[in-house]
Amino acid sequence: MRYVSHLSCTVCGATYPADRVMNLCERDGRPVQIVLDLDRLRAERGPDRFWDPGRRDLWRFGGLLPIDPTDPDDRRHVVSLGEGGTPILPYPHPAAERIGCRLEVKDEGKPHPGFGANPTLSFKDRGMAMTVSMARALGLSRLAVPTQGNAGDALARYAVAAGIEAVIVMSPDTDRPVLGNVAALAVLHPDRVRLELVPGTIVDCGARIRDHYVPIGFFSVATFQEPGWRTEGKKTLGLEMAEPSGDRLADRRWELPDVIVYPTGGGTGVVGMAKGFDELERLGLVGPKRPRFVCVQSSATAPLVRAFESGAEDITPEPAGKTIATGLNVARNVGHINVLRIVRQTGGCALAVDDDRIRSVLREEWRQRRFAWSPEGAATLAVLEELADRRVVGAGDRVVLVNTAAAEKYLPTIRDCLDGGL
């Protein structure tokens, strides 16, 4: 934790010691984040010598992370299974051609030769790799997470790798492959992984963590309720979008996309990427212009969309609906206030997509391009033309869609969209 300065509330600005093990801000109950000493980082390492392009995982960002694998004291705490370092793929598409934008997909699911790969085939591995590493650094050995599925799969895998204990609380309606992965780890490693099924959604699972597991000594790593650890892991998504590549590699030129379209449940990725871009600017690697953030939700559960359209500062929680894009089924989250702020500050927007449209995209993209989207990822492609109509996306823009997980994790729910493939 060489370059960690302190913790800070993301809303009221209250500060706490860097090694404080805490959940929400004690003053206003909002999420806290890790603040890095960027002046010292730059003085000791130069503007971008924290970056090791030879690594194929998220840890290549070294000193710009709270755990730096190049530091001997930090290295012993790092728990890595190859996460991050995923490709950004050109995605030729008729809608992009009509708009005149350059469309790319950040593919967090399927492994690609020559790149890093998320071990549970989901972007949740980024946050949980950092969470488990930070927990080890701070002496924690019992973690608990409420989950729609993928975060639980990731925590279970990293807990086993780290030799710590994890409780995963999820709905019995969780996608079968994910539920099966966690159940198998619980059987194989009963001293490390405990699975509990609670009917309902992540909100009900969160209540079980709060009321039962926290009082008996487990530390909650629910979305935004740990001190910025998952956010730090997710910010590497944005760092990978910005890092030098191609013709920018020779002069180590960092460059941000124009638009990032992100499937948003809790929204740690939005907050993390925005934080990473601010840090790059502080280091002098990018200018003040930011990508326009677009948050895509399911029309069944769209608190951010309602708040954005009404001009509200924060969401108004309502009961969750039901959607095949299970990662989007988050009816309320304490960090949504920060997601809304970032969307508005960057000139982005929040849009909702229904399941019929998601299924249509899944089916058409598999048939025509043999690209297997996750339901959440498919939702980002589904809004592309609406974004052009709203002038959020235009000619010449570099637009990155985030495909958050592999389609295999949603079988058999989406098998009918894939013509028996996969």
Legacy VTK file of the C-alpha trace (Angstrom):
# vtk DataFile Version 3.0
C-alpha trace
ASCII
DATASET POLYDATA
POINTS 422 float
0.000 0.000 0.000
2.971 2.212 -0.720
1.147 5.035 -2.503
-2.117 4.978 -0.539
-2.569 8.287 1.277
-5.935 7.919 3.020
-9.620 7.060 2.613
-12.204 9.678 1.727
-16.002 9.778 1.581
-17.149 10.176 -2.012
-19.966 12.535 -0.991
-19.122 14.538 2.136
-15.330 14.320 1.841
-14.685 13.032 5.372
-11.254 11.414 5.624
-10.044 8.277 7.389
-6.664 6.555 7.837
-5.410 4.500 4.915
-5.443 1.248 6.894
-8.912 1.729 8.374
-11.087 -1.379 7.883
-14.538 0.112 7.428
-17.673 -0.017 5.367
-19.603 3.197 4.720
-18.695 6.721 5.817
-19.457 7.197 9.478
-20.709 10.730 8.847
-23.229 10.288 6.022
-23.397 6.557 5.270
-22.024 6.923 1.740
-19.211 4.959 0.037
-15.580 5.757 0.763
-12.718 5.523 -1.696
-8.945 5.095 -1.636
-6.946 8.263 -2.244
-3.477 7.789 -3.722
-0.494 10.068 -3.196
-0.079 10.851 -6.875
2.500 13.579 -6.304
4.808 11.088 -4.615
4.092 8.466 -7.282
5.079 10.897 -10.020
8.130 12.150 -8.137
9.424 8.620 -7.581
8.350 6.914 -10.785
7.709 9.627 -13.389
4.366 10.149 -15.118
3.772 6.579 -16.302
6.534 4.329 -14.989
3.953 2.684 -12.750
2.857 0.915 -15.944
4.408 -2.391 -17.026
3.072 -3.243 -20.506
4.865 -6.582 -20.386
2.317 -7.974 -17.927
-0.909 -9.443 -19.249
-3.054 -8.832 -16.184
-4.518 -5.854 -14.358
-1.505 -5.685 -12.030
0.512 -4.067 -14.779
-0.742 -0.721 -13.480
1.434 -1.189 -10.387
1.723 1.999 -8.355
-1.603 3.347 -9.610
-3.229 0.544 -7.613
-3.483 0.335 -3.819
-1.523 -2.934 -3.922
1.605 -2.604 -6.063
3.140 -5.931 -7.167
6.481 -4.216 -7.812
6.749 -3.322 -4.123
8.170 -6.187 -1.999
5.875 -5.425 0.940
2.806 -5.397 -1.288
3.744 -8.322 -3.515
3.221 -10.935 -0.815
-0.429 -9.930 -0.475
-1.345 -10.047 -4.170
-3.769 -12.819 -5.125
-3.809 -13.148 -8.890
-5.365 -15.689 -11.224
-4.559 -13.836 -14.458
-7.471 -11.395 -14.259
-7.731 -8.334 -16.504
-5.632 -7.541 -19.538
-8.593 -8.422 -21.764
-8.768 -7.270 -25.392
-10.575 -4.305 -26.888
-11.924 -5.704 -30.141
-12.963 -3.762 -33.251
-16.640 -4.522 -33.831
-17.797 -3.726 -37.375
-21.557 -3.258 -37.279
-24.114 -1.731 -39.680
-25.349 0.712 -37.022
-21.810 1.953 -36.411
-21.267 2.349 -40.150
-24.441 4.429 -40.453
-23.371 6.632 -37.558
-19.761 6.830 -38.675
-18.337 5.913 -35.272
-15.522 3.506 -34.448
-17.121 0.730 -32.423
-15.096 -1.465 -30.052
-15.956 -4.148 -27.511
-14.117 -4.616 -24.241
-14.612 -8.376 -23.950
-14.445 -9.508 -20.318
-15.775 -13.011 -20.901
-14.258 -15.274 -23.528
-10.446 -15.714 -23.312
-8.491 -14.510 -26.342
-4.982 -15.709 -27.287
-2.251 -13.287 -26.341
-4.254 -11.484 -23.678
-5.085 -11.857 -20.006
-8.290 -13.629 -19.045
-10.757 -13.415 -16.186
-10.757 -16.846 -14.511
-14.509 -16.956 -13.839
-15.225 -15.367 -17.258
-16.560 -12.142 -15.755
-15.398 -8.609 -15.038
-16.205 -9.243 -11.380
-12.818 -10.962 -11.121
-11.134 -7.554 -11.285
-12.879 -6.258 -8.201
-12.566 -9.461 -6.230
-8.872 -9.936 -6.991
-8.260 -6.492 -5.512
-10.683 -7.070 -2.629
-9.093 -10.324 -1.509
-5.595 -8.856 -1.895
-6.529 -5.828 0.213
-8.180 -8.052 2.793
-4.960 -10.050 3.131
-2.907 -6.867 3.423
-5.142 -5.619 6.240
-5.366 -8.922 8.091
-8.945 -9.930 7.259
-9.741 -13.613 6.825
-13.576 -13.735 6.641
-15.471 -11.978 3.843
-19.133 -12.034 2.815
-20.891 -10.848 -0.319
-24.522 -10.615 -1.464
-24.653 -11.210 -5.182
-26.688 -11.539 -8.352
-24.219 -14.277 -9.284
-20.919 -13.311 -10.890
-19.480 -11.452 -7.898
-20.120 -14.505 -5.736
-18.489 -16.796 -8.269
-15.437 -14.520 -8.275
-15.157 -14.158 -4.497
-15.443 -17.920 -4.008
-12.635 -18.565 -6.486
-10.300 -15.958 -5.012
-11.049 -16.962 -1.423
-9.917 -20.495 -2.197
-6.770 -19.171 -3.872
-6.015 -16.890 -0.923
-6.806 -19.390 1.808
-9.455 -17.211 3.426
-13.113 -17.863 4.283
-15.958 -16.477 2.169
-19.727 -16.518 2.506
-21.680 -16.187 -0.741
-25.363 -15.281 -0.393
-27.349 -15.476 -3.618
-30.824 -16.207 -4.924
-31.826 -19.758 -5.849
-32.832 -18.225 -9.202
-29.177 -17.398 -10.024
-28.057 -18.565 -13.468
-27.328 -22.290 -13.284
-23.656 -22.261 -14.339
-22.814 -19.598 -11.747
-24.775 -21.279 -8.984
-23.148 -24.586 -9.897
-19.637 -23.100 -9.784
-20.118 -21.715 -6.289
-21.867 -24.847 -5.041
-19.010 -26.999 -6.328
-16.414 -24.859 -4.540
-18.473 -25.022 -1.354
-18.437 -28.836 -1.554
-14.762 -29.095 -2.481
-13.588 -26.450 0.005
-16.111 -26.390 2.880
-13.588 -24.670 5.134
-13.248 -21.810 2.618
-16.571 -21.321 0.850
-20.046 -21.226 2.350
-23.068 -20.834 0.049
-26.444 -19.677 1.301
-29.498 -19.271 -0.924
-31.963 -16.501 -0.069
-35.105 -15.999 -2.169
-35.396 -12.594 -3.819
-32.747 -10.285 -5.228
-29.402 -8.880 -4.156
-31.239 -6.532 -1.781
-32.623 -9.496 0.187
-29.212 -11.177 0.130
-27.641 -7.979 1.423
-30.029 -7.915 4.364
-28.981 -11.455 5.271
-25.306 -10.462 5.226
-25.974 -7.394 7.360
-28.242 -9.075 9.899
-26.509 -12.432 10.291
-22.973 -12.648 8.957
-21.560 -9.250 9.920
-22.517 -9.754 13.612
-20.592 -13.046 13.710
-17.388 -11.568 12.362
-17.592 -11.496 8.565
-16.622 -8.313 6.729
-19.125 -7.268 4.059
-17.676 -6.628 0.623
-21.048 -5.785 -0.905
-21.020 -3.294 -3.786
-19.602 0.059 -2.582
-19.721 -1.102 1.048
-16.053 -1.984 1.322
-13.554 0.900 1.392
-13.088 1.267 -2.347
-11.431 -2.074 -3.008
-13.788 -3.327 -5.723
-13.750 0.129 -7.310
-9.951 0.006 -7.558
-10.124 -3.328 -9.345
-12.782 -2.109 -11.745
-10.926 1.092 -12.584
-8.445 -1.057 -14.501
-11.134 -1.479 -17.176
-10.745 2.207 -17.980
-6.965 2.176 -17.652
-6.855 -0.591 -20.259
-9.056 1.474 -22.576
-6.659 4.409 -22.212
-3.219 2.763 -22.163
-0.881 3.113 -25.145
-1.412 0.548 -27.883
-0.966 0.284 -31.634
0.525 3.473 -33.094
0.420 5.088 -29.620
2.744 2.536 -28.091
6.025 3.928 -29.398
5.562 7.324 -27.726
3.608 5.911 -24.724
0.619 8.106 -25.537
-2.459 7.599 -23.343
-5.833 8.330 -24.915
-9.398 8.091 -23.625
-12.390 6.853 -25.634
-15.115 9.337 -26.577
-17.984 7.221 -25.239
-18.164 4.265 -22.847
-21.417 2.286 -22.829
-21.602 0.314 -19.624
-24.243 -2.159 -18.409
-24.972 -0.851 -14.931
-26.255 -2.695 -11.911
-24.417 -1.269 -8.911
-22.082 0.868 -11.000
-18.649 0.281 -9.445
-17.156 0.158 -12.922
-18.395 3.645 -13.794
-17.061 5.105 -10.550
-13.796 3.196 -10.846
-13.115 4.180 -14.451
-13.909 7.829 -13.743
-11.519 7.760 -10.781
-8.801 6.209 -12.922
-9.193 8.882 -15.593
-8.929 11.633 -12.962
-5.720 10.035 -11.705
-4.280 9.868 -15.223
-4.977 13.581 -15.604
-3.274 14.340 -12.282
-0.219 12.494 -13.585
-0.264 14.572 -16.772
-1.055 11.644 -19.066
-4.457 12.834 -20.352
-6.298 16.131 -20.531
-9.534 17.219 -18.825
-11.889 15.869 -21.491
-13.717 12.736 -20.329
-15.583 9.953 -22.139
-19.339 10.345 -22.098
-20.562 7.618 -19.778
-23.739 5.815 -20.780
-25.381 3.576 -18.181
-27.641 0.883 -19.620
-30.182 -0.830 -17.382
-32.989 -3.328 -17.775
-36.426 -1.755 -18.145
-37.530 -4.195 -15.440
-35.252 -2.514 -12.891
-34.106 0.963 -13.919
-33.561 3.224 -10.892
-30.730 5.172 -12.554
-32.765 5.795 -15.691
-35.731 7.130 -13.698
-33.487 9.391 -11.632
-31.591 10.654 -14.683
-34.759 11.470 -16.588
-36.361 13.229 -13.612
-33.257 15.255 -12.794
-33.003 13.732 -9.317
-29.676 13.779 -7.489
-30.130 10.205 -6.265
-32.349 7.239 -7.054
-35.702 6.444 -5.496
-35.684 2.719 -4.698
-38.498 0.604 -6.080
-39.044 -3.183 -6.076
-36.860 -5.082 -8.535
-38.381 -6.674 -11.600
-37.277 -9.794 -13.454
-34.830 -9.863 -16.356
-32.489 -12.248 -18.163
-29.781 -9.636 -17.640
-29.429 -10.646 -14.010
-26.445 -8.396 -13.385
-28.675 -5.379 -14.052
-31.317 -6.377 -11.530
-30.166 -3.963 -8.818
-33.066 -1.917 -7.505
-31.067 0.252 -5.135
-27.470 0.906 -4.211
-25.852 3.418 -1.905
-23.353 4.384 -4.612
-25.873 5.269 -7.317
-25.607 8.943 -6.318
-22.010 8.936 -7.585
-22.895 7.105 -10.795
-25.530 9.733 -11.618
-23.082 12.549 -10.928
-20.499 11.060 -13.318
-23.055 10.465 -16.080
-24.214 14.068 -15.899
-20.760 15.598 -15.592
-19.541 13.783 -18.695
-22.557 14.562 -20.883
-23.713 10.954 -20.961
-27.104 9.476 -20.209
-28.934 6.472 -18.752
-31.116 4.245 -20.923
-33.247 1.146 -20.378
-33.666 -1.933 -22.583
-36.298 -4.666 -22.295
-35.668 -8.399 -22.474
-37.190 -8.795 -25.932
-34.667 -6.356 -27.351
-31.802 -8.025 -25.485
-32.820 -11.414 -26.872
-33.041 -9.967 -30.363
-29.475 -8.628 -30.143
-28.168 -11.895 -28.711
-29.767 -13.859 -31.534
-28.804 -11.530 -34.391
-25.189 -11.000 -33.331
-24.628 -14.725 -32.902
-26.145 -15.546 -36.282
-24.420 -12.801 -38.241
-21.098 -12.351 -36.461
-20.796 -15.439 -34.247
-20.177 -13.155 -31.284
-21.710 -14.479 -28.071
-22.713 -11.526 -25.918
-23.761 -11.726 -22.302
-27.299 -10.362 -21.816
-25.881 -7.304 -20.043
-23.373 -6.700 -22.815
-26.064 -7.121 -25.476
-28.001 -4.326 -23.798
-25.159 -1.900 -24.622
-25.297 -2.692 -28.332
-29.083 -2.415 -28.261
-28.946 1.314 -27.422
-26.353 2.376 -30.010
-28.763 3.925 -32.496
-30.739 5.659 -29.749
-27.480 7.187 -28.564
-26.921 8.548 -32.058
-30.469 9.981 -32.078
-29.709 11.696 -28.760
-26.373 12.947 -30.160
-24.443 11.246 -27.387
-22.628 9.280 -30.108
-21.603 10.856 -33.391
-19.393 10.483 -36.449
-15.738 9.946 -35.644
-16.316 8.901 -32.049
-14.462 5.998 -30.517
-17.214 4.090 -28.697
-16.408 1.222 -26.313
-19.110 -1.251 -25.311
-18.394 -3.401 -22.263
-19.320 -7.076 -22.577
-19.132 -7.993 -18.915
-19.169 -11.799 -18.992
-19.211 -14.896 -21.162
-22.514 -16.053 -22.614
-21.877 -19.530 -21.184
-22.635 -18.200 -17.710
-26.263 -17.547 -18.681
-27.159 -20.948 -20.075
-29.705 -22.443 -20.437
-31.640 -19.146 -20.197
-30.279 -17.762 -23.480
-29.668 -21.029 -25.347
-32.625 -20.376 -27.645
-30.864 -17.197 -28.861
-27.701 -19.039 -29.886
-29.024 -21.661 -32.355
-27.633 -24.478 -30.251
-24.138 -22.996 -30.488
-21.447 -22.645 -27.823
LINES 1 423
422 0 1 2 3 4 5 6 7 8 9 10 11 12 13 14 15 16 17 18 19 20 21 22 23 24 25 26 27 28 29 30 31 32 33 34 35 36 37 38 39 40 41 42 43 44 45 46 47 48 49 50 51 52 53 54 55 56 57 58 59 60 61 62 63 64 65 66 67 68 69 70 71 72 73 74 75 76 77 78 79 80 81 82 83 84 85 86 87 88 89 90 91 92 93 94 95 96 97 98 99 100 101 102 103 104 105 106 107 108 109 110 111 112 113 114 115 116 117 118 119 120 121 122 123 124 125 126 127 128 129 130 131 132 133 134 135 136 137 138 139 140 141 142 143 144 145 146 147 148 149 150 151 152 153 154 155 156 157 158 159 160 161 162 163 164 165 166 167 168 169 170 171 172 173 174 175 176 177 178 179 180 181 182 183 184 185 186 187 188 189 190 191 192 193 194 195 196 197 198 199 200 201 202 203 204 205 206 207 208 209 210 211 212 213 214 215 216 217 218 219 220 221 222 223 224 225 226 227 228 229 230 231 232 233 234 235 236 237 238 239 240 241 242 243 244 245 246 247 248 249 250 251 252 253 254 255 256 257 258 259 260 261 262 263 264 265 266 267 268 269 270 271 272 273 274 275 276 277 278 279 280 281 282 283 284 285 286 287 288 289 290 291 292 293 294 295 296 297 298 299 300 301 302 303 304 305 306 307 308 309 310 311 312 313 314 315 316 317 318 319 320 321 322 323 324 325 326 327 328 329 330 331 332 333 334 335 336 337 338 339 340 341 342 343 344 345 346 347 348 349 350 351 352 353 354 355 356 357 358 359 360 361 362 363 364 365 366 367 368 369 370 371 372 373 374 375 376 377 378 379 380 381 382 383 384 385 386 387 388 389 390 391 392 393 394 395 396 397 398 399 400 401 402 403 404 405 406 407 408 409 410 411 412 413 414 415 416 417 418 419 420 421
